[in-house]
Protein backbone atom coordinates (compact mmCIF):
# COMPACT_ATOMS: atom_id res chain seq x y z
CA UNK A 1 0.00 0.00 0.00
CA UNK A 2 1.55 3.26 -1.15
CA UNK A 3 1.92 6.12 1.26
CA UNK A 4 0.82 9.50 -0.19
CA UNK A 5 3.63 12.01 -0.47
CA UNK A 6 3.41 14.96 1.84
CA UNK A 7 3.32 18.43 0.35
CA UNK A 8 6.55 20.34 0.92
CA UNK A 9 6.42 22.87 3.68
CA UNK A 10 8.20 26.24 3.45
CA UNK A 11 9.12 28.67 6.15
CA UNK A 12 9.24 32.39 5.47
CA UNK A 13 12.41 33.73 7.00
CA UNK A 14 12.22 37.25 5.66
CA UNK A 15 11.57 39.43 2.69
CA UNK A 16 14.52 40.95 0.93
CA UNK A 17 13.96 43.85 -1.48
CA UNK A 18 15.00 43.05 -4.95
CA UNK A 19 17.84 45.17 -6.14
CA UNK A 20 17.26 46.54 -9.55
CA UNK A 21 20.01 45.53 -11.85
CA UNK A 22 21.84 48.58 -13.10
CA UNK A 23 23.30 48.05 -16.48
CA UNK A 24 26.34 50.09 -17.26
CA UNK A 25 25.64 52.69 -19.89
CA UNK A 26 27.34 51.67 -23.05
CA UNK A 27 29.00 54.57 -24.73
CA UNK A 28 29.28 54.57 -28.50
CA UNK A 29 32.57 53.02 -29.53
CA UNK A 30 34.31 55.38 -31.92
CA UNK A 31 37.63 53.52 -31.94
CA UNK A 32 38.68 51.98 -35.22
CA UNK A 33 41.62 49.86 -36.27
CA UNK A 34 44.62 51.49 -37.92
CA UNK A 35 44.26 49.02 -40.74
CA UNK A 36 42.32 49.45 -42.94
CA UNK A 37 40.54 52.61 -41.77
CA UNK A 38 43.52 54.95 -41.25
CA UNK A 39 46.13 53.55 -43.61
CA UNK A 40 43.73 53.31 -46.52
CA UNK A 41 42.89 56.99 -46.18
CA UNK A 42 46.58 57.87 -46.01
CA UNK A 43 47.27 55.79 -49.08
CA UNK A 44 44.46 57.49 -51.00
CA UNK A 45 45.69 60.98 -50.05
CA UNK A 46 49.27 60.05 -50.92
CA UNK A 47 48.27 58.63 -54.30
CA UNK A 48 46.14 61.68 -55.08
CA UNK A 49 48.99 64.04 -54.15
CA UNK A 50 51.47 62.16 -56.33
CA UNK A 51 48.99 62.17 -59.24
CA UNK A 52 48.49 65.94 -58.93
CA UNK A 53 52.26 66.55 -58.81
CA UNK A 54 52.79 64.34 -61.86
CA UNK A 55 50.01 66.14 -63.70
CA UNK A 56 51.50 69.55 -62.95
CA UNK A 57 54.96 68.30 -63.98
CA UNK A 58 53.62 67.01 -67.31
CA UNK A 59 51.58 70.13 -68.03
CA UNK A 60 54.25 72.71 -67.18
CA UNK A 61 57.93 72.63 -68.05
CA UNK A 62 60.33 73.47 -65.24
CA UNK A 63 62.56 76.50 -65.96
CA UNK A 64 65.78 74.50 -66.11
CA UNK A 65 69.12 76.01 -67.11
CA UNK A 66 72.12 74.46 -68.78
CA UNK A 67 73.92 71.47 -67.32
CA UNK A 68 75.78 72.22 -64.09
CA UNK A 69 79.51 72.83 -64.36
CA UNK A 70 81.33 71.38 -61.33
CA UNK A 71 84.24 73.76 -61.94
CA UNK A 72 82.10 76.90 -61.86
CA UNK A 73 79.88 78.00 -59.00
CA UNK A 74 77.19 80.48 -60.07
CA UNK A 75 77.29 83.76 -58.12
CA UNK A 76 73.63 83.58 -57.09
CA UNK A 77 73.86 80.23 -55.35
CA UNK A 78 71.72 80.22 -52.19
CA UNK A 79 71.46 77.97 -49.20
CA UNK A 80 68.43 75.67 -48.84
CA UNK A 81 65.19 77.51 -48.12
CA UNK A 82 65.27 76.82 -44.40
CA UNK A 83 68.59 78.69 -44.16
CA UNK A 84 67.63 81.42 -46.64
CA UNK A 85 67.04 83.96 -43.85
CA UNK A 86 70.51 83.45 -42.41
CA UNK A 87 71.99 83.51 -45.90
CA UNK A 88 70.44 86.92 -46.54
CA UNK A 89 71.55 88.12 -43.11
CA UNK A 90 75.15 87.20 -43.91
CA UNK A 91 75.08 89.74 -46.72
CA UNK A 92 74.30 92.54 -44.26
CA UNK A 93 75.96 91.55 -40.97
CA UNK A 94 79.16 90.07 -39.57
CA UNK A 95 79.37 86.26 -39.78
CA UNK A 96 79.56 86.03 -35.99
CA UNK A 97 76.28 87.95 -35.70
CA UNK A 98 74.43 86.24 -38.55
CA UNK A 99 75.74 82.73 -38.00
CA UNK A 100 76.12 82.46 -34.22
CA UNK A 101 74.49 85.22 -32.19
CA UNK A 102 71.16 85.49 -34.03
CA UNK A 103 70.47 81.70 -34.25
CA UNK A 104 71.67 81.28 -30.65
CA UNK A 105 69.37 84.04 -29.41
CA UNK A 106 66.44 82.43 -31.26
CA UNK A 107 67.12 79.06 -29.63
CA UNK A 108 67.44 80.62 -26.17
CA UNK A 109 64.18 82.51 -26.73
CA UNK A 110 62.33 79.32 -27.66
CA UNK A 111 63.58 77.64 -24.49
CA UNK A 112 62.56 80.67 -22.39
CA UNK A 113 59.02 81.00 -23.80
CA UNK A 114 57.41 78.50 -21.35
CA UNK A 115 58.83 80.45 -18.41
CA UNK A 116 57.81 83.92 -19.62
CA UNK A 117 54.11 83.51 -18.83
CA UNK A 118 52.93 81.00 -16.25
CA UNK A 119 49.20 81.70 -16.70
CA UNK A 120 46.77 78.84 -17.19
CA UNK A 121 45.93 80.00 -20.70
CA UNK A 122 48.64 80.53 -23.28
CA UNK A 123 46.69 80.98 -26.48
CA UNK A 124 46.07 84.40 -27.95
CA UNK A 125 42.32 84.13 -27.37
CA UNK A 126 42.95 83.88 -23.60
CA UNK A 127 44.95 87.13 -23.54
CA UNK A 128 42.99 89.40 -25.85
CA UNK A 129 43.42 92.58 -23.82
CA UNK A 130 47.20 92.48 -23.62
CA UNK A 131 47.62 91.29 -27.20
CA UNK A 132 45.34 93.90 -28.77
CA UNK A 133 46.48 96.91 -26.76
CA UNK A 134 50.18 96.17 -26.79
CA UNK A 135 50.20 95.24 -30.48
CA UNK A 136 49.30 98.84 -31.29
CA UNK A 137 51.83 100.32 -28.88
CA UNK A 138 54.67 97.96 -29.82
CA UNK A 139 54.01 98.46 -33.52
CA UNK A 140 54.11 102.20 -33.04
CA UNK A 141 57.35 102.00 -31.01
CA UNK A 142 59.14 99.57 -33.33
CA UNK A 143 57.82 100.83 -36.67
CA UNK A 144 56.50 104.37 -36.27
CA UNK A 145 56.56 104.87 -40.03
CA UNK A 146 53.71 102.33 -40.36
CA UNK A 147 51.38 104.07 -37.91
CA UNK A 148 49.69 107.40 -38.68
CA UNK A 149 47.66 107.80 -35.49
CA UNK A 150 46.79 105.99 -32.27
CA UNK A 151 43.61 105.67 -30.20
CA UNK A 152 44.33 104.38 -26.68
CA UNK A 153 41.53 103.60 -24.23
CA UNK A 154 43.16 103.11 -20.84
CA UNK A 155 45.93 100.68 -21.86
CA UNK A 156 47.32 98.49 -19.05
CA UNK A 157 50.73 100.12 -18.63
CA UNK A 158 50.20 100.09 -14.88
CA UNK A 159 53.90 99.57 -14.19
CA UNK A 160 54.54 103.17 -15.22
CA UNK A 161 52.81 104.39 -12.07
CA UNK A 162 55.44 102.82 -9.84
CA UNK A 163 57.85 105.57 -10.94
CA UNK A 164 55.49 108.45 -10.11
CA UNK A 165 54.96 110.07 -6.68
CA UNK A 166 51.23 109.37 -6.39
CA UNK A 167 51.14 106.30 -8.59
CA UNK A 168 53.00 103.97 -6.22
CA UNK A 169 50.26 104.16 -3.60
CA UNK A 170 47.46 103.83 -6.16
CA UNK A 171 49.16 100.86 -7.84
CA UNK A 172 49.62 99.08 -4.50
CA UNK A 173 46.01 99.75 -3.51
CA UNK A 174 44.75 98.42 -6.84
CA UNK A 175 46.79 95.24 -6.52
CA UNK A 176 45.71 94.52 -2.93
CA UNK A 177 42.03 95.47 -3.19
CA UNK A 178 41.18 94.41 -6.75
CA UNK A 179 43.74 92.33 -8.60
CA UNK A 180 44.92 89.98 -5.86
CA UNK A 181 41.36 89.17 -4.58
CA UNK A 182 40.30 88.48 -8.16
CA UNK A 183 43.32 86.24 -8.73
CA UNK A 184 42.54 84.39 -5.48
CA UNK A 185 38.95 83.81 -6.58
CA UNK A 186 40.12 82.57 -9.98
CA UNK A 187 42.57 80.22 -8.26
CA UNK A 188 39.69 78.83 -6.20
CA UNK A 189 37.65 78.23 -9.39
CA UNK A 190 35.19 80.98 -8.43
CA UNK A 191 35.25 82.59 -11.86
CA UNK A 192 31.97 84.47 -11.44
CA UNK A 193 33.10 85.95 -8.13
CA UNK A 194 36.39 87.03 -9.66
CA UNK A 195 34.68 88.64 -12.64
CA UNK A 196 32.33 90.41 -10.23
CA UNK A 197 35.30 91.93 -8.41
CA UNK A 198 36.86 93.09 -11.68
CA UNK A 199 33.59 94.33 -13.19
CA UNK A 200 32.70 96.36 -10.12
CA UNK A 201 36.19 97.84 -9.93
CA UNK A 202 36.58 98.67 -13.62
CA UNK A 203 33.13 100.20 -13.96
CA UNK A 204 33.58 102.34 -10.86
CA UNK A 205 30.30 101.01 -9.43
CA UNK A 206 29.13 97.90 -7.59
CA UNK A 207 26.27 96.70 -9.71
CA UNK A 208 27.47 93.26 -10.81
CA UNK A 209 25.10 91.40 -8.49
CA UNK A 210 22.11 93.37 -9.80
CA UNK A 211 22.85 92.91 -13.48
CA UNK A 212 20.41 90.89 -15.62
CA UNK A 213 21.46 87.32 -16.49
CA UNK A 214 22.23 88.16 -20.12
CA UNK A 215 24.57 90.95 -19.05
CA UNK A 216 26.34 88.66 -16.60
CA UNK A 217 26.67 86.03 -19.33
CA UNK A 218 28.24 88.62 -21.62
CA UNK A 219 30.78 89.54 -18.94
CA UNK A 220 31.56 85.89 -18.23
CA UNK A 221 32.51 85.35 -21.87
CA UNK A 222 35.74 87.15 -21.05
CA UNK A 223 36.41 85.15 -17.89
CA UNK A 224 38.94 82.76 -19.44
CA UNK A 225 41.03 85.61 -20.79
CA UNK A 226 40.92 87.50 -17.49
CA UNK A 227 41.70 84.32 -15.56
CA UNK A 228 44.81 83.69 -17.64
CA UNK A 229 45.83 87.31 -17.15
CA UNK A 230 45.19 87.33 -13.38
CA UNK A 231 47.15 84.11 -12.82
CA UNK A 232 50.00 85.19 -15.07
CA UNK A 233 53.42 85.88 -13.59
CA UNK A 234 53.58 89.18 -15.50
CA UNK A 235 50.03 90.51 -15.98
CA UNK A 236 51.10 94.08 -16.76
CA UNK A 237 54.21 94.10 -18.96
CA UNK A 238 55.74 97.50 -19.43
CA UNK A 239 57.02 99.57 -22.31
CA UNK A 240 60.04 101.88 -22.08
CA UNK A 241 58.84 105.45 -21.58
CA UNK A 242 61.70 106.91 -23.60
CA UNK A 243 60.73 105.00 -26.72
CA UNK A 244 57.04 105.80 -26.30
CA UNK A 245 57.99 109.46 -25.87
CA UNK A 246 59.70 109.40 -29.27
CA UNK A 247 56.38 108.85 -31.04
CA UNK A 248 55.50 111.97 -32.99
CA UNK A 249 52.10 110.86 -34.26
CA UNK A 250 48.67 112.16 -33.22
CA UNK A 251 47.29 110.12 -30.33
CA UNK A 252 43.84 110.16 -28.78
CA UNK A 253 43.71 109.02 -25.15
CA UNK A 254 40.21 108.01 -24.04
CA UNK A 255 39.17 107.93 -20.39
CA UNK A 256 35.85 106.79 -18.96
CA UNK A 257 34.26 109.32 -16.63
CA UNK A 258 33.62 106.67 -13.94
CA UNK A 259 36.84 104.70 -14.38
CA UNK A 260 38.96 103.94 -11.33
CA UNK A 261 41.88 106.09 -10.27
CA UNK A 262 44.65 103.84 -11.55
CA UNK A 263 43.36 104.08 -15.12
CA UNK A 264 43.02 107.86 -14.86
CA UNK A 265 46.63 108.14 -13.67
CA UNK A 266 47.82 105.85 -16.47
CA UNK A 267 46.14 108.06 -19.06
CA UNK A 268 47.55 111.20 -17.45
CA UNK A 269 51.04 109.72 -17.63
CA UNK A 270 50.51 108.76 -21.26
CA UNK A 271 49.36 112.28 -22.05
CA UNK A 272 52.50 113.63 -20.37
CA UNK A 273 54.87 111.29 -22.23
CA UNK A 274 53.32 111.47 -25.71
CA UNK A 275 54.09 114.85 -27.31
CA UNK A 276 51.04 114.94 -29.63
CA UNK A 277 48.41 113.47 -27.33
CA UNK A 278 44.89 114.75 -26.86
CA UNK A 279 42.40 113.47 -24.31
CA UNK A 280 38.68 112.72 -24.44
CA UNK A 281 36.40 111.95 -21.50
CA UNK A 282 33.51 109.56 -22.21
CA UNK A 283 30.56 110.46 -19.94
CA UNK A 284 28.59 107.82 -18.05
CA UNK A 285 31.22 105.15 -18.74
CA UNK A 286 33.92 103.29 -16.89
CA UNK A 287 36.83 101.23 -18.18
CA UNK A 288 34.74 99.71 -20.97
CA UNK A 289 33.73 103.05 -22.48
CA UNK A 290 33.36 101.65 -26.00
CA UNK A 291 30.72 99.24 -24.70
CA UNK A 292 29.11 101.35 -21.98
CA UNK A 293 28.62 104.50 -24.06
CA UNK A 294 29.30 103.57 -27.70
CA UNK A 295 27.72 106.71 -29.13
CA UNK A 296 29.97 109.10 -27.24
CA UNK A 297 32.99 106.85 -27.84
CA UNK A 298 32.41 106.73 -31.60
CA UNK A 299 31.85 110.48 -31.76
CA UNK A 300 35.16 111.13 -30.00
CA UNK A 301 37.10 108.75 -32.27
CA UNK A 302 35.51 110.00 -35.50
CA UNK A 303 36.16 113.60 -34.50
CA UNK A 304 39.81 112.74 -33.86
CA UNK A 305 40.19 110.88 -37.17
CA UNK A 306 38.35 113.50 -39.24
CA UNK A 307 40.70 115.49 -41.49
CA UNK A 308 41.37 118.94 -40.15
VENVENFEN-V365638 format. One line per field, one symbol per residue. ss: DSSP state (@ for helix, = for strand, . for the rest). psi: psi as a letter, one per 20 degrees, with the letter a starting at -180 (. if undefined). burial: b if it has 16 or more other C-alpha atoms within 10 Angstrom, else e. Layout:
BEGIN
ss: ???
psi: ???
burial: ???
END
This chain:
BEGIN
ss: .................................@@@@@@@@@@@@@@@@@@@@@@@@@@.....................@@@@@@@@@@....@@@@@@@@@@@@@@@@@@@@@@.......@@@.@@@@@@@@@@@@@@@.@@@..=====....@@@@@@...@@@@@@@@@@@@@@@@@@@@@...@@@@@@@@@@@@@....@@@..@@@@@@@@..@@@@@@@@..........@@@@@....=======....@@@@@@@@@@@@@...======......@@@@.@@@@@@@@@@@@...
psi: pqpppqpqpqpohrpppppppopppoqpojprqgpigghggghgggggggggggghhhhppqmqarqqoiiopqijpqrqhijhghghhhiirqhhghiggghghgggghhighihojrhpirhiilgggggghggggghghmhiiphrqopnmqllhhhiijqghhgggghgghhifgghghggghjkmhhhghgggghghijrmjghjqqhhhghhhihjhgghghghjqimhmqrqphhhhiipkqpppoppqhjrrhhhghghhhghhgphlqqqppoqlqchmhhhhmhghghggghhhipp.
burial: eeeeeeeeeeeeeeeeeeeeeeeeeeeeeeeeeeeeeeeeeeeeeeeeeeeeeeeeeeeeeeeeeeeeeeeeeeeeeeeeeeeeebbebeeeeeeeebeeeeeeeeeeeeeeeeeebbbbbeeeebbebbeebbeebeebbeebeeeebbbbbbbbbbbbbeeeeebbebbeebeeebbebbbbbbeeeebbbbbbbbbbbbbbeeebeeeeeeebeeebebbbbbbbbbbbeebbeeeeeeebbebebbbbbbbbbbbbebbbbbbebbbebbbebebbbbeebbbbbbebbeebbeebeeebeeee
END
